[in-house]
Amino acid sequence: MATTPSYSALLDIKEVMKRVGMSKSAIYYAINDGWFPRQVKRGRSSRWFEAEIDAVLEKLNMIREEGGDYSSLSRRRSSR
């Protein structure tokens, strides 16, 4: 039986990096780009809601399965 992720579950940056397979700088770039959830500050620490990270992973998986382009996640327009 699958359990629904709880918004009370908070993940630190190391756990987020492990789950999404991205570096710390790539995560913060994605936050600034608008497609990755913002962190919650707990004192000097940053934490992410587990359910929001799970939702990002589901969205990335859906795009991959559809053969889509990940550039659709970005709010920025490429100037290259």
C-alpha positions as CSV (number, residue, x, y, z in Angstrom):
1,M,0.0,0.0,0.0
2,A,1.5,3.3,-1.1
3,T,1.6,6.1,1.4
4,T,0.9,9.7,0.5
5,P,3.9,12.0,1.1
6,S,3.4,14.3,4.0
7,Y,4.1,18.0,3.8
8,S,5.6,17.7,7.3
9,A,8.5,15.7,5.9
10,L,11.4,18.0,5.1
11,L,14.5,17.0,3.2
12,D,17.9,18.6,3.4
13,I,20.0,19.6,0.4
14,K,22.0,16.3,0.4
15,E,18.8,14.2,0.3
16,V,17.3,16.4,-2.4
17,M,20.6,16.1,-4.5
18,K,20.5,12.3,-4.0
19,R,16.8,12.0,-5.0
20,V,16.9,14.2,-8.1
21,G,20.4,13.5,-9.3
22,M,21.4,17.1,-9.5
23,S,24.2,19.1,-8.0
24,K,23.6,21.8,-5.4
25,S,24.3,24.6,-7.9
26,A,22.0,23.0,-10.5
27,I,19.2,22.8,-7.9
28,Y,19.5,26.5,-7.1
29,Y,19.7,27.4,-10.8
30,A,16.5,25.5,-11.4
31,I,14.9,27.3,-8.5
32,N,15.9,30.7,-10.0
33,D,14.7,29.4,-13.4
34,G,11.2,28.8,-11.9
35,W,10.7,25.0,-12.3
36,F,12.1,23.7,-9.1
37,P,10.3,24.3,-5.7
38,R,11.8,26.9,-3.4
39,Q,13.3,25.8,-0.2
40,V,12.0,26.5,3.3
41,K,14.4,28.2,5.6
42,R,14.8,26.6,9.1
43,G,17.2,28.8,10.9
44,R,20.4,28.7,8.8
45,S,19.3,25.5,7.0
46,S,17.3,25.1,3.8
47,R,14.8,22.3,3.6
48,W,12.4,21.1,0.9
49,F,9.0,19.5,1.3
50,E,9.2,15.9,0.3
51,A,5.9,16.0,-1.6
52,E,7.1,18.9,-3.7
53,I,10.3,17.0,-4.6
54,D,8.3,13.9,-5.5
55,A,6.1,16.0,-7.7
56,V,9.1,17.4,-9.6
57,L,10.4,13.8,-10.1
58,E,6.9,12.8,-11.4
59,K,6.9,15.7,-13.8
60,L,10.4,14.9,-15.1
61,N,9.4,11.3,-15.6
62,M,6.3,12.2,-17.5
63,I,8.2,14.5,-19.8
64,R,10.8,11.7,-20.4
65,E,8.1,9.1,-21.1
66,E,6.4,11.4,-23.6
67,G,9.7,12.0,-25.4
68,G,9.4,15.6,-24.5
69,D,11.9,18.4,-24.2
70,Y,13.0,19.4,-20.7
71,S,13.4,23.0,-22.0
72,S,9.7,23.4,-21.5
73,L,10.4,23.6,-17.8
74,S,12.3,26.8,-18.0
75,R,10.6,30.2,-17.7
76,R,13.6,31.8,-19.3
77,R,14.1,32.1,-23.0
78,S,17.4,31.0,-24.3
79,S,19.5,33.8,-25.7
80,R,22.1,31.5,-27.1
